[in-house]
Amino acid sequence: MRVLALVVLMVLVTGCRSTAGRSPADAGPGAVRSSAAPPGGPMVGTVPSADGVVIHYHVEGAGSPAVVLIHGWACDASIWDGQVRELSPRYTVVTIDLAGHGRSGRDRATWSVAAFADDVRAVIEKLQLKRVVLVGHSMSGYVILEVARLLPDRVTALVPVDTMQDVEWKPGEGLDAWMESMRADFVSSTRTFVKEMFPETADPVLVERMASRMSAMPPEVGVAVLRAIFAYDKATALSRVKQPIRAINSDKFPTRVDVNRRYAPQFEAVFVPGTGHFPMLENPDEFNRLLEQAIEDLAR
């Protein structure tokens, strides 16, 4: 089972706020704002995605560019709480619960990376964000590739997080058996899977928190989303992106910058050593430093 979990983890990693000319308070119908919140303070709202699924978002701060943070599989927007606190004094920071996750709707007929990209596009368009840095963790490294294609004039730069280590890598034998184990016993299989995401030196409290949170995902959604990730052609998607890209990865798996540059010569990567799949949680100080540097360098 450990080998199979590592196979699927490799699929996830190689492949748990001012709008321009407009304040978050003016985001329009569907936005809910505390009357006690100061200008640029927290605001939450919802917007329908292209297929009608209701998407929940949170906006905080003011400034350009807008930094849109997108969580990975079986997580939600709260995974970015530390980054919202760090970035919102200088930037507009937007976090999103993708369909099937967090407070967003689950009634999606067909799960796909493209559908998740429509979730993000709906939020960006509703908030009328003009200059956007997209930050996508795990599977959302793929999602931000699609958003960049959908909104080329608004997306300034991409920051994948612990993902796209090698866009040519493909899962081998054992994947079908692992997927069957997920379908048969989602909670146990997911808990095992999550624990493989961390190094042995990881904080056990953090590991247990993420294992509990991610294994609570509705199984039918979790399995369907995994199948959508396996079907995604990440190399072709990467080749279509023209914006600068700087991945912030852990050193748990090697990042093949040379391979990725065959498809996107502008691809760069920096690393948070000693971390696993959640560098923003495992070493937030170093992660935040690298993220702020990426925003400053790429969105000039």
C-alpha positions as CSV (number, residue, x, y, z in Angstrom):
1,M,0.0,0.0,0.0
2,R,2.9,2.4,0.8
3,V,4.2,2.0,-2.8
4,L,0.8,2.7,-4.3
5,A,0.3,5.8,-2.2
6,L,3.6,7.1,-3.3
7,V,2.6,6.6,-6.9
8,V,-0.5,8.7,-6.5
9,L,1.3,11.3,-4.5
10,M,3.7,11.7,-7.5
11,V,0.6,12.3,-9.7
12,L,-0.5,15.1,-7.5
13,V,2.9,16.7,-7.1
14,T,4.2,16.3,-10.6
15,G,1.2,17.0,-12.2
16,C,-5.6,20.4,2.9
17,R,-7.2,40.5,-1.1
18,S,-7.8,45.7,-3.9
19,T,-9.4,44.9,-7.0
20,A,-8.3,47.3,-9.8
21,G,-10.2,50.5,-9.3
22,R,-12.7,48.8,-6.9
23,S,-12.6,48.0,-3.2
24,P,-13.6,44.6,-1.9
25,A,-16.7,46.2,-0.3
26,D,-18.0,46.9,-3.9
27,A,-17.7,43.3,-5.1
28,G,-21.4,43.2,-5.9
29,P,-24.3,40.8,-5.2
30,G,-23.3,37.7,-3.3
31,A,-20.7,39.4,-1.2
32,V,-21.2,39.5,2.5
33,R,-19.1,42.0,4.6
34,S,-18.9,42.6,8.3
35,S,-20.0,46.1,9.1
36,A,-17.2,46.3,11.6
37,A,-14.5,45.5,9.0
38,P,-12.1,48.3,8.1
39,P,-11.5,49.2,4.4
40,G,-9.6,46.3,2.9
41,G,-10.8,44.1,5.7
42,P,-12.2,40.6,5.4
43,M,-15.1,40.0,3.0
44,V,-16.7,36.7,2.0
45,G,-19.0,36.0,-1.0
46,T,-20.2,33.4,-3.4
47,V,-20.5,33.2,-7.2
48,P,-21.8,30.5,-9.5
49,S,-19.2,28.7,-11.6
50,A,-19.8,28.0,-15.3
51,D,-21.9,24.9,-14.5
52,G,-23.9,26.7,-11.8
53,V,-22.0,25.2,-8.8
54,V,-21.8,27.8,-6.0
55,I,-18.2,28.8,-5.2
56,H,-17.2,30.4,-1.9
57,Y,-14.4,32.9,-1.7
58,H,-12.7,35.2,0.8
59,V,-11.1,38.6,0.1
60,E,-8.7,40.5,2.5
61,G,-6.4,43.4,2.1
62,A,-5.9,45.9,-0.6
63,G,-3.2,46.5,-3.3
64,S,-2.0,45.3,-6.6
65,P,-1.4,42.7,-7.8
66,A,-4.1,40.5,-6.4
67,V,-2.8,37.2,-5.1
68,V,-5.2,34.4,-5.6
69,L,-4.4,31.3,-3.5
70,I,-6.0,28.0,-4.5
71,H,-5.8,24.8,-2.3
72,G,-5.2,21.3,-3.4
73,W,-7.1,18.0,-3.3
74,A,-9.3,17.4,-0.2
75,C,-8.3,20.7,1.4
76,D,-9.9,24.1,1.5
77,A,-9.1,27.8,1.6
78,S,-8.1,27.7,5.3
79,I,-4.8,26.0,4.4
80,W,-3.7,29.5,3.3
81,D,-4.6,31.4,6.6
82,G,-0.9,32.1,7.4
83,Q,-0.3,33.5,3.9
84,V,-3.4,35.7,4.1
85,R,-2.1,37.2,7.3
86,E,1.3,37.8,5.8
87,L,0.3,39.2,2.4
88,S,-2.9,41.1,3.1
89,P,-1.1,44.2,4.5
90,R,0.4,44.8,1.0
91,Y,-1.8,43.0,-1.5
92,T,-5.4,42.0,-2.3
93,V,-5.5,38.4,-1.2
94,V,-8.2,36.0,-2.4
95,T,-8.8,32.5,-1.3
96,I,-11.3,30.1,-2.9
97,D,-13.0,26.9,-1.9
98,L,-13.0,24.9,-5.2
99,A,-16.2,22.9,-6.0
100,G,-16.5,19.8,-3.8
101,H,-14.3,21.4,-1.1
102,G,-14.9,23.5,1.9
103,R,-18.0,25.6,1.8
104,S,-18.5,25.4,-2.0
105,G,-21.1,23.3,-3.7
106,R,-20.7,19.6,-4.5
107,D,-23.3,19.1,-7.1
108,R,-21.0,19.0,-10.1
109,A,-21.9,16.5,-12.9
110,T,-18.4,16.2,-14.3
111,W,-15.2,16.7,-12.4
112,S,-12.2,18.0,-14.3
113,V,-9.3,20.4,-14.0
114,A,-11.0,22.6,-16.5
115,A,-14.1,22.8,-14.4
116,F,-12.0,23.9,-11.3
117,A,-10.4,26.6,-13.5
118,D,-13.9,27.9,-14.2
119,D,-14.4,28.2,-10.5
120,V,-11.4,30.4,-10.2
121,R,-12.3,32.4,-13.3
122,A,-15.8,33.1,-11.9
123,V,-14.3,34.6,-8.8
124,I,-11.7,36.7,-10.6
125,E,-14.3,38.1,-13.0
126,K,-16.8,38.9,-10.3
127,L,-14.2,40.8,-8.3
128,Q,-12.9,42.5,-11.5
129,L,-9.3,41.7,-10.7
130,K,-7.0,43.1,-13.4
131,R,-3.5,42.0,-12.3
132,V,-3.4,38.5,-10.7
133,V,-0.7,36.3,-9.4
134,L,-2.1,32.7,-9.2
135,V,-0.8,30.4,-6.4
136,G,-1.9,26.8,-6.7
137,H,-1.0,24.0,-4.3
138,S,-0.8,20.3,-5.5
139,M,-3.5,19.6,-8.0
140,S,-4.2,23.3,-8.3
141,G,-0.8,23.7,-9.9
142,Y,-2.6,22.3,-12.9
143,V,-5.7,24.4,-12.2
144,I,-3.7,27.7,-12.5
145,L,-2.3,26.6,-15.8
146,E,-5.9,26.4,-17.1
147,V,-6.8,29.8,-15.5
148,A,-3.8,31.4,-17.2
149,R,-5.1,30.1,-20.5
150,L,-8.6,31.4,-19.8
151,L,-7.6,34.8,-18.6
152,P,-4.3,35.6,-20.3
153,D,-4.7,39.4,-20.0
154,R,-5.4,39.3,-16.3
155,V,-2.9,36.6,-15.1
156,T,0.5,38.2,-14.5
157,A,2.4,35.2,-13.0
158,L,2.0,31.7,-11.7
159,V,3.4,30.2,-8.5
160,P,2.8,26.4,-8.3
161,V,3.4,24.9,-4.8
162,D,4.8,21.4,-4.4
163,T,3.6,20.3,-7.8
164,M,4.8,19.9,-11.4
165,Q,8.1,18.3,-10.4
166,D,8.2,16.5,-13.8
167,V,5.4,17.1,-16.2
168,E,6.5,14.1,-18.3
169,W,6.1,11.7,-15.4
170,K,3.3,9.1,-15.7
171,P,2.0,6.6,-13.1
172,G,2.9,3.0,-13.7
173,E,1.4,-0.2,-12.6
174,G,-0.5,-0.3,-9.4
175,L,-2.6,2.8,-9.9
176,D,-5.8,0.9,-10.6
177,A,-5.4,-1.1,-7.5
178,W,-4.8,2.0,-5.4
179,M,-7.9,3.7,-6.8
180,E,-9.9,0.6,-5.9
181,S,-8.6,0.8,-2.4
182,M,-9.7,4.4,-2.2
183,R,-13.2,3.5,-3.5
184,A,-13.5,0.6,-1.0
185,D,-12.2,2.4,2.1
186,F,-11.7,6.1,1.5
187,V,-11.0,7.1,5.0
188,S,-8.3,4.6,5.8
189,S,-6.6,4.9,2.3
190,T,-6.6,8.6,2.5
191,R,-5.1,8.7,5.9
192,T,-2.3,6.5,4.7
193,F,-1.9,8.6,1.6
194,V,-1.6,11.8,3.6
195,K,1.0,10.5,6.0
196,E,3.2,9.6,3.0
197,M,3.1,13.3,2.1
198,F,5.2,14.3,5.1
199,P,8.9,13.6,6.0
200,E,9.6,11.6,9.1
201,T,10.6,14.7,10.9
202,A,7.2,16.4,10.4
203,D,5.2,17.6,13.4
204,P,2.9,14.7,14.3
205,V,0.1,17.1,15.3
206,L,0.1,18.7,11.9
207,V,0.2,15.3,10.2
208,E,-2.8,14.0,12.1
209,R,-4.7,17.3,11.5
210,M,-4.2,17.0,7.8
211,A,-5.0,13.3,7.7
212,S,-8.3,13.8,9.6
213,R,-9.3,16.8,7.5
214,M,-8.5,15.3,4.1
215,S,-10.1,11.9,4.9
216,A,-13.3,13.7,5.8
217,M,-13.9,14.6,2.1
218,P,-17.0,13.0,0.6
219,P,-15.6,9.8,-1.0
220,E,-17.5,10.0,-4.2
221,V,-16.1,13.5,-4.8
222,G,-12.6,12.6,-3.7
223,V,-12.3,9.6,-6.0
224,A,-13.8,11.4,-9.0
225,V,-11.4,14.3,-8.6
226,L,-8.4,12.0,-8.4
227,R,-9.5,10.4,-11.7
228,A,-9.8,13.8,-13.3
229,I,-6.2,14.6,-12.1
230,F,-4.9,11.4,-13.7
231,A,-6.5,12.2,-17.0
232,Y,-5.0,15.7,-17.2
233,D,-2.3,16.4,-19.8
234,K,0.0,18.6,-17.8
235,A,2.8,18.8,-20.3
236,T,0.5,20.2,-23.1
237,A,-1.1,22.6,-20.6
238,L,2.3,23.9,-19.5
239,S,3.4,24.5,-23.1
240,R,0.5,26.9,-23.6
241,V,1.4,29.2,-20.7
242,K,3.3,32.4,-21.6
243,Q,3.4,34.0,-18.1
244,P,6.4,33.6,-15.9
245,I,6.3,30.6,-13.6
246,R,8.2,30.0,-10.3
247,A,7.4,26.9,-8.4
248,I,7.9,26.7,-4.7
249,N,8.5,23.0,-4.0
250,S,9.7,20.8,-1.1
251,D,12.7,18.6,-1.5
252,K,10.8,15.4,-0.9
253,F,10.8,14.7,-4.6
254,P,13.3,16.1,-7.1
255,T,12.1,18.8,-9.4
256,R,13.1,18.3,-13.1
257,V,13.5,21.9,-14.1
258,D,15.2,20.8,-17.3
259,V,12.2,18.6,-18.3
260,N,9.6,21.3,-17.5
261,R,11.6,23.9,-19.5
262,R,11.1,21.8,-22.7
263,Y,7.5,23.0,-22.5
264,A,7.8,26.3,-20.7
265,P,11.3,27.9,-21.0
266,Q,10.3,30.4,-18.4
267,F,9.8,27.8,-15.7
268,E,11.8,28.3,-12.5
269,A,11.8,26.6,-9.1
270,V,12.9,27.4,-5.6
271,F,12.8,25.0,-2.6
272,V,11.8,24.8,1.1
273,P,14.2,22.2,2.4
274,G,13.2,19.6,4.9
275,T,9.5,19.8,4.2
276,G,6.9,17.6,2.5
277,H,3.8,18.3,0.5
278,F,2.7,21.3,2.7
279,P,5.6,23.7,2.9
280,M,3.2,26.6,3.7
281,L,2.3,24.8,6.9
282,E,5.5,23.0,7.7
283,N,7.9,26.0,7.4
284,P,5.6,29.1,6.9
285,D,8.3,31.7,7.5
286,E,10.6,30.4,4.7
287,F,7.6,29.7,2.4
288,N,6.2,33.2,2.9
289,R,9.6,34.7,2.2
290,L,9.9,32.8,-1.1
291,L,6.3,33.6,-2.0
292,E,6.7,37.3,-1.4
293,Q,10.0,37.3,-3.4
294,A,8.2,35.5,-6.3
295,I,5.4,38.1,-6.3
296,E,7.9,41.0,-6.3
297,D,10.1,39.5,-9.0
298,L,7.4,38.1,-11.4
299,A,4.7,40.8,-11.1
300,R,6.8,43.9,-11.7
